[in-house]
Amino acid sequence: MRAFAAVPPTIWQAEVKMLRGDGEAIAIFFHLLTSQHSTMIGVYPLAIGYMAHDLGIPFEGASKGLRRVCHSGLASYDEDRELVWVHDMASSQIAPRLAPKDNRVTAVAKQLELLPICPITLAFYEKYRDRYHLKDHPLLADFERAFRGASEPLRSKEKDKDQDLGPEEGKFGSGDEEGTYTHARANDEPELPYDPPATLEEGRATIRSLGVPSSFFEPALTRLMMQALFPCDVERWKAEAGEPQHDATEPVRLGRGKV
């Protein structure tokens, strides 16, 4: 059990704002951040019944609240494995990025290595593979092979089960494969996220300048403030809204990726 968890006050203007009006979902989200089972990487086993017991609510209420949290883009949950991923937890609990020789790189690798190779853990690995320099860590050789689509057998005993399941079967998400917050890249150079602005007002201005459709404004702002908004997110949201697509990296660049 972790002795300390960081929950910044800005969470009320970003993540919690997306759940406003749904008390059960807000309670579930804070439970995910502070659960006794939680880890600094934000990927850990958690039964819905355990949440329901902790919060003193019916199982159905906990399940509904968790689904709302997942559909908002804040987390993903694999019902079959009872495995949760809080998408931006590692960034807030550890750091948005780590230096190659930082001791926390190995700490992250050790925690991830204990988990099965499955859609949720691979989505986490893809997001932090370059930010945390995980691709060359010896403990994660199987994750790297799985990420690259190699034909070598995976160490996970659930490999055969994974092959039979579709990408979303048995998993809470936003309704499509992107709900697990994956960002596919066809070349070795990772797509950089936009750097977070100093204030929420600057963040809102950035989102407007990117032309993010209004229906995706709040998720985009949340990801931007957590340094987890990628140009591919903006393009995908524009495509879903049926708007003309433009190069999302042109109008806004903070640092290498910002305005």
Secondary structure, 3 states (H helix, E strand, C coil): CCCCCCCCHHHHCCCHHHHCCCHHHHHHHHHHHHCCCCCCCCEEECCHHHHHHHHCCCHHHHHHHHHHHHHCCCEEEECCCCEEEECCHHHHHCCCCCCCCCHHHHHHHHHHHCCCCCHHHHHHHHHHCCCCCCCCCHHHHHHHHHHHCCCCCCCCCCHHHHHHCCCCCCEECCCCHHHHCCCCCCCCCCCCCCCCCCCHHHHHHHHHHHCCCHHHHHHHHHHHHCCCCCHHHHHHHHHHCCCCCCCCCCCCCCCCCCC
